[in-house]
Amino acid sequence: MNTSPRKTVLTCAQPSGKLQLGNYFGAVKNWVSVIEEYDCFFGIVDQHAITMPYSPADLRKATYETLAVYLACGLDPEKCSIFAQSHVIGHTELAWILGCICPLGQLERMTQFKDKAKRQGQNVGAGLLYYPVLMAADILLYNAHAVPVGEDQKQHIEITRDLAQKFNATYSPTFNIPEPMIPQTAARIRSLQDPTSKMSKSDPNPNGCVYLLDPPSVIRKKIASAVTDSGCDICRDDENKPGISNLLEIYSASSGKSVAELEAQYQGSNYGQFKSDVADAVIALLEPIQQRYAEYTENKDYLNEVLKKGAEAAQKIAYKTLAKVYRKAGFVERPR
């Protein structure tokens, strides 16, 4: 019998409350299987969400909505810890210590900072610059061994690895060096209106993105208006037929059928019938998720209980990590 302790996996997301198909197939669906093998912590990072202009009321609402979506998608709070970042003492405290050893130039070169600062204009808060350090603290506070990310997000944990190595070298070995956990079979979902770009809630065209909570009529309309091409063959060709290839990927991920099966099934068919069937598959996939979501949002006491239990489990680890870091950084032990 294997008695070795399970490794820790942590992943965090801002409380947008509006997860889309790309989030589901690329991340949330895979989290459900990961919780069976690892000690998993899922942070709803509400402190990250205030680095850009926002509404406090909307933030509170989105935090509950995000939690309800996670539960509806199958995250079992009996098998993992789901918590709000602001409920756990240690994230911002560790971020300060890590920030003191993080070169300013490294933060200023971050693509995310440059892009968002450019969009925001003159009133850029320091929190936007400091965002990657807080992100590193989120991960290292739990001494995570792995962080689930998409193939295009590996660079997002590089600064975490850099800071962990620098702290270990400056003081003494303390942190695991986290590895990206990239799902081998995750579908790559592209925008319905621009299939050369990934599906994103920030898509300027609202018809490019299918949200998990979109009503069936909206889903059908978005897929019916999806960009295809002037041909008529329903086959995968990422270079010449990116729109049809994307719809095949969505259909495959939603139905469980392989792309090859779908190509054979729709040989000689027209785009109209194909799109209608893609919509049917997506609607069938999301219907039970939407039903469970509606049930969870009606039970705020239960949502608060999930957050409380998750924060308690996270806090135990956070306090241990923080105490070790404080001691190594030279702080006098806190009076008891």
C-alpha positions, -999 to 999 in steps of 0.1 A, spaced: 0 0 0 13 35 -9 15 55 23 33 85 8 15 119 14 -5 132 -14 9 161 -33 -7 195 -31 -23 212 -61 -35 248 -61 -53 268 -87 -69 302 -84 -92 323 -105 -107 357 -102 -144 359 -94 -158 368 -127 -189 347 -122 -190 342 -160 -171 311 -169 -172 302 -205 -167 269 -225 -130 275 -228 -127 277 -190 -148 246 -186 -130 223 -210 -95 238 -204 -97 239 -166 -127 232 -145 -136 199 -161 -100 187 -154 -101 199 -118 -129 174 -111 -106 145 -119 -75 160 -101 -93 161 -67 -93 123 -66 -55 122 -67 -42 153 -49 -49 176 -20 -65 204 -39 -71 240 -30 -92 262 -52 -89 299 -45 -114 325 -56 -90 354 -57 -111 384 -48 -80 405 -38 -67 402 -73 -100 414 -86 -95 449 -72 -64 458 -92 -87 472 -119 -117 496 -114 -146 476 -100 -179 477 -81 -178 463 -45 -214 450 -48 -206 433 -81 -175 417 -66 -194 401 -37 -221 389 -61 -195 374 -85 -177 356 -57 -208 337 -48 -216 331 -85 -182 317 -92 -184 294 -62 -219 282 -73 -205 275 -108 -176 255 -94 -200 234 -74 -224 230 -103 -195 218 -125 -187 190 -100 -161 203 -75 -170 184 -43 -162 205 -11 -159 172 8 -129 163 -14 -112 197 -19 -110 231 -3 -127 260 -20 -120 294 -4 -120 331 -9 -86 346 -9 -96 375 14 -107 349 41 -72 335 46 -45 354 65 -12 350 48 -16 358 11 -8 395 13 17 390 42 37 365 21 34 387 -9 51 416 9 81 394 18 84 380 -17 80 415 -31 111 426 -12 132 401 -31 115 406 -64 134 429 -89 112 458 -100 123 454 -136 109 419 -137 75 432 -128 76 460 -152 84 436 -180 53 414 -174 31 413 -205 -1 414 -184 10 446 -166 20 464 -198 -12 454 -216 -36 463 -188 -17 495 -179 -20 506 -215 -58 500 -215 -62 517 -182 -44 548 -191 -30 573 -165 -46 560 -133 -27 527 -130 -26 515 -94 5 499 -79 -15 468 -73 -16 460 -110 22 460 -110 24 439 -78 -2 414 -91 23 387 -101 39 387 -66 5 382 -49 -1 354 -74 32 338 -64 22 341 -28 -11 324 -35 8 294 -47 37 293 -23 16 298 8 3 263 3 37 250 -9 19 236 -39 37 210 -60 17 217 -91 -6 244 -106 -31 235 -133 -27 258 -163 -33 258 -200 -4 253 -224 -4 291 -231 -3 300 -194 30 283 -184 47 317 -183 23 328 -156 40 306 -130 76 313 -140 78 343 -117 65 320 -89 93 296 -95 119 324 -97 108 338 -63 106 304 -47 142 297 -58 154 331 -47 138 328 -13 153 293 -9 187 306 -19 186 337 2 174 321 34 172 283 33 152 257 14 116 264 22 93 262 -8 86 235 -34 93 247 -69 59 243 -84 54 227 -118 27 236 -143 1 208 -146 -10 209 -182 -39 186 -191 -30 162 -219 -64 161 -235 -79 195 -228 -99 209 -257 -87 242 -272 -117 263 -277 -115 293 -299 -137 324 -304 -168 317 -325 -162 350 -343 -124 349 -346 -113 313 -345 -76 324 -347 -80 336 -310 -90 316 -280 -124 320 -265 -124 347 -239 -148 367 -218 -129 398 -229 -138 391 -266 -150 425 -280 -177 406 -299 -201 391 -274 -211 364 -299 -176 350 -299 -180 335 -264 -204 309 -250 -209 312 -213 -218 283 -191 -249 301 -179 -261 313 -214 -298 303 -220 -303 277 -248 -317 303 -272 -286 324 -268 -263 294 -273 -281 284 -304 -279 319 -318 -242 323 -311 -233 289 -327 -255 296 -357 -236 329 -363 -202 313 -358 -176 321 -385 -169 293 -409 -157 295 -445 -169 295 -481 -165 257 -485 -189 230 -476 -167 201 -462 -170 194 -425 -135 184 -416 -106 194 -394 -82 218 -411 -69 243 -385 -51 263 -412 -77 266 -439 -109 259 -420 -103 272 -384 -140 280 -378 -153 245 -387 -123 230 -369 -133 249 -337 -169 238 -340 -157 202 -344 -136 206 -312 -165 220 -293 -188 193 -305 -163 166 -297 -157 179 -262 -194 183 -255 -205 150 -268 -176 127 -261 -173 117 -298 -139 120 -315 -134 145 -342 -128 116 -366 -162 102 -358 -179 135 -364 -161 140 -397 -174 107 -408 -209 114 -395 -212 147 -413 -196 138 -446 -218 154 -472 -239 174 -447 -244 211 -448 -232 237 -423 -267 246 -411 -275 211 -398 -240 207 -384 -242 240 -364 -276 230 -351 -263 197 -338 -233 214 -322 -257 237 -304 -278 207 -293 -247 190 -278 -236 222 -259 -271 228 -246 -273 191 -234 -239 194 -217 -248 227 -199 -284 220 -189 -276 200 -157 -248 224 -148 -273 253 -151 -299 234 -130 -274 227 -102 -262 263 -104 -298 276 -99 -301 254 -68 -269 265 -52 -275 302 -57 -308 298 -39 -289 285 -8 -266 312 3 -262 297 38 -247 266 21 -223 287 0 -211 305 31 -206 271 48 -185 259 19 -163 291 20 -160 288 58 -149 252 57 -125 258 28 -110 288 45 -104 269 77 -86 241 59 -65 267 39 -57 287 70 -41 258 88 -16 254 61 -12 291 56 -3 297 92 23 270 92 40 283 61 39 319 73 54 310 106 83 292 89 88 321 65 87 348 93 113 328 113 136 325 84 132 361 74 144 371 109 111 383 125 108 379 163 83 352 171 48 366 177 38 366 214 12 340 222 
